[in-house]
Amino acid sequence: MAKKSNIKKVIDEEKSLLQSLDSKIGKLASSMQRARIDEYTSMLRRPWRFFWFNFVVGIFRGFGMALGFTVIFAIIIYIFSKLLTGMVGLPVIGQFIAELMEFVKQYQQAIPGQ
């Protein structure tokens, strides 16, 4: 009887371990599916596709950064110009800004088509 209870105990422990292992394998498979490892390995098997994909992604990232920086700098320049317009009344800074504005106007008039 003692042997049967020990065997049953071992079998129950093994079932528990197998259920735990099955659960962990299921989680691992789900994680691999979410990580799209199969797509990554297929790209590694075809290096030109991998190169082309990264090239296109790099172009779009560069375009996005250029567009983003343009918008940010436009906002900064707009705010800066509003601040400088308010400073024209200050003696030293106002004179400098007035000369700078005059220089910009002359430059704009010198450009044909503007």
Residue pairs with C-beta under 8 A, 6 or more apart in sequence:
32 38
43 49
43 50
43 53
44 50
84 97
87 93
87 94
87 97
88 94
88 97
88 98
108 114
